[in-house]
Amino acid sequence: MSKIAYIYPGQGSQKAGMGADFYENSPIARDIYDKASEALGLDMKALCFKENEKLDLTEYTQAALVTTCLAITETLKDVAKGGLTPTVTAGLSLGEYCAIAAAGGMDVMDAIRLVRKRGILMQNTVPAGEGAMAAILGMAGEAIEQVMEDMPGVTIANYNCPGQIVITGEARAVEEACDALKAAGAKRAVALNVSGPFHSPMLKDAGSRLAAELKKVELHELTVPYVTNVTAKKVADIAQTKALLAEQVSMPVRWQQSVETMIADGVDTFIEIGPGRTLAGFMKKINRAVTVYNIAEWADMETVISACRLI
């Protein structure tokens, strides 16, 4: 019997049109989008379904992406009728909110409201231009850590997969680190088009403010565990969740290690829920032996349900 994990992408996977066919075909998805619009005072249909400049702004991106991923998840649960129940969930950065909701720990609308506030905090905590991020390609995380050990103002943001690490911090420090890492053997250092130094100590204040918002939210006992970005370990006790989410904003995302934790626990089938195939791409570099499906569109859901009934 296969062990299934639901996995959720982070910021950067959003695209215009995401979730539109679920809105058209699923009353459950339609209800989530409509309630999100009302709760946030935003036109979620226009934000998610039409070409617009707001979709790539952090304060809007996060709510749009989580709304879409959870609309797909709730539809999948209904259509599959319990046939694709995960044994664990996980999400990359922002995706962790989807993972917690899918694991039963947070109401869908609470997750959407929280990430709207999270997005605003992450975008506005550090003034524009003061922070930066860059993807380092073709170099192991341990080697990057050694090069940057004595370089203040720059840290690792994401351990995505072997050969792809993201660094973050003060703009000048990130630029200097990129030069040093290329000199030390990195194949490429690519500046990322982001609005802040996410997952760096520069966002500790955002984490503190987020903690205050988290105090207002009622969490529920988990029906399945999820894997947290902060430690790459399974969380079965919901009492840990608020502190971990507040900490996550300024701590590295240990995605590769999170996937390795799930595989070590016997997970052999991963279902990436949301737009794009970013996590599937990482999976090819982490472990090619596992099976990965993607559900980004309505037709994908029907294909995955049919395929997983055979495993």
N, C-alpha and C positions, 0 to 999 in steps of 0.2 A: 504494500500500500504506500503510495507516494505521500510525502509530506510537502504541503504547499505553503509558500510565503507570499503575502501581498506586499509589494514594494512600491514606493511612491517617489517620483522625481522631485527635484528642488527647483528653485528659481532659475530661469534660463530655458526651460522646456516649453514655456507658454507660447501659443501662437494664435492668431486670429482664426476664428471658426471652431475653436476647441469646444467640444460638448454640444454643438448645435444639433447634431442628429440625435443625441440623447434627449435633448429638450423636446424635439419633435415627436419622438417615439415613446417616451416614458413619462407617465404622469408623476412618478416619484422624482425623477430628475427635474421635471418642470417645477414641481413644488419647491425643491431646494433652491433653484435659481430665483424663483419669485420671492421666496422668503428672505433670501440673502439680499435681494434688491431692497426690500422693505426695511430690513434690519440695519443695513449700512447706508441707506439713502443714496444708493448708486444704481444705475441701470446696468445690471449684470449681463443682460442679453447684449446690449451694445458694446460693453467692455470686452466680453469674451468672443462674441460671434462676428463682429465687424472690424475691419481695419481701423486702428486708431492709435494715437501716440501714447495714451495713458497705459496701455497694456504692459509696456516695458518699463514703467516707472514703479519702483519697489513698493511704494505705498498702495498701489492698485494691483500690481502683479500677484502679490501673495494671496489676497482675498480671491482673486479671479481663479488662480490655479487650484487652490484648496476647494473652492466651490465646485469646480469642474471635476476634480478627482473624486470628491465624495459623492457627487451626483452619479458618476459612473459606478462607484462602489456600491451604493445603495440599490441602484438598478440591477447590478450583477447579482447581489444577494437575492433579490426578488426573482429574477428570471432563472437563475441556477437552482433555486429552491433548495438551498442547503447542500448542493452537490459540490461546491467548490470552497468549502469552509477552510480558512487558513489555520495552520497550527502556530503561526507567528506572523508578525507584521514588522515592517521597518520603513523608514523614509529618510531621504537625504535632506538634511537641514530643514527647510520648510516642510518637506514631505513627512517629517516626523509627526506633525499635527494630524495628518491624514491617517498615519499608522495608528496613533493612539485612538482616534475616533473609530477606525475600523476594528480595533481590538476591544471596543466597548467602553473605553475609559473616558470618553468625552462626547457630549452631544454634538451633532453635526453643526448646528447653528452657533454653539459656543466656540467651536474650532474656527469657524469663519469669522466671527467677531474678534477673536483673539489675534488671528493673523493679520487682520486689517490694522489693529493697533500695533502689532509687531512690525509690520511693514513701515508704518509712519515713524516709529521709533528708530528703526534701522536706517531709514533714509535721512532723518534729520539730526541724529546725535552728533555726527562728525561733519563739519562744514565741507561743502563741495571743494574738491581739489586737494584736501589735506590727506586723504587716504587713497589706497590703490590695491589692486590684486593682480596677480599674474599666474598663468599656468606654466609649470615647469615640466617639460616633456623629456623622456628618455633618461631619467635619473631616479635612483631609489630614494625612498623617504629618509632612510638612515643617513645616506650621503648628504642629502640636503640639510638635514638637521646638523650635521657636523660642520658644514660650510657656514651656516648661519648662527652657529653657537655663540659667537662673540660679536654678532651684528645686532645692535639694539634697534628697536622699532619695527622689526619684521619677524613674523612667525608663520608656521604652517596653518592654513585654513582648512584644507581638504586633503585627505588621503583617499583619492577616488579609486585608483586601481594601480597596478604595477606600471610604472612609466608615466603616470600623470598625477602630479601633486600641485596643489594651488597654494601660493603664498599670499600673505596679506599684511597690511600695516601702513606706516607712514609712507607717503608717496615717494619721497627721496630714498628712504631706506629700501623700499621694494625695488626701485630702479637699480640701486647699487647691488642688491642681492642678485638680481637677474644677471648683471654683468659678472659677478663673482661665480655664480652657478654655471654660466656658460663657459667661463674660463676653467672651471673644475670638471667639465665634461658633459653638461646637459646638452641635449640636442637642440632644444629651442626654449625660449622664454617668451611667452605671449601675453602682452598686457590685456586684461579683461575690461570690457566696457561695462563697468558697474558703477553704482552711485555711492559706494562707500567701502571701507575696509572690513567687510563682513568676517565674522568669526575671528576677530582679533581683540586683544585687550582694550583697544580703543572703544569698543562697544560695551564695556562693562556697565556704564551708566544706563545704556539701553536695557541691559539685562535686569538691572535693579528696578527700573520703571516697569518693565514687563512683569516682574515678580509681584508688584502691587496690583496689576491687572489680573494676574493669575489667582490672587487671593479671593477675587470676586466670583470665581467660577467653581461650580460644583463638579467634581470628578466622580467616576463610578468604578466599581470593582471591574478589573479586566476580565474579559471572557477568554482571551488568549494573551500570552505575553507579547511585548514588542521589544525591539532592540534599540537602545538609545545611542545616539551619535557620540555622546560625551565619553562613554566608557567602552562602547561596542559590546556591551553585555545585555543579556535579557533582563527585562523589568517585568516582574509579576505582581509587585506591590504598588498600587496606584499612589500610595503615600509618598513615593519618591519622585513622582512625575513633575510636580510644580517646580521643585528646586532644580531638577535636571533641565527643564525647558528654559528657565531663567539663565542658567549657566551656559546652555548651548549657544546662545547668541555670540558669546565672546571666546568660545572654545573651539578647537579643531573638530571637524566632522570626520569621524573615523569610519568612512563608508566601506572601504575594502575590508577592514577588520570586522565590521558588522556582518558583512556577507559571509566571511569565513566562520564567524560564530554560528550562523544559521546552518551552514553546510556541515560543520562539525556536529551539529545537533540532529543531523539526518535529513535536512531539507534538500530535496532534489528537484523541485519544481517551483519556479519563481514567476509570479504574474505581475508585470509592471503595469500599473494603472495610472493613466494620464497621457497627455500629449507627448509625442516624441519617443525615441528609443535610446535615450541617454544611458539609462541603467543597464539595458541589454548590451550596449557597447562596452560598458565597464566590465560586465560579467564575462565577456569573451576573454578579457585579459586576467580576470581573477581566477576563473575555473570554467573551462569549456565542457566539463563533464555533466554539468547540470542543464536542465531544460528551462528556457525562458520564453514566456509568452508576453505579448503586449496587448493591452486594450486601450486604444485611443479613440476608436470609432465604433459605431453600432455593429457593423459587420464583424469587427474583431471579436466582440463579445460572443457572438454566435459561434464563430470559429473556435474560440478557446474553450467554450463550454463543451462543444462536440469533441474536441481533442482530449480534454481532461476526463471525459467520461470513459475513455479507453485506457487510462493509466491506473 
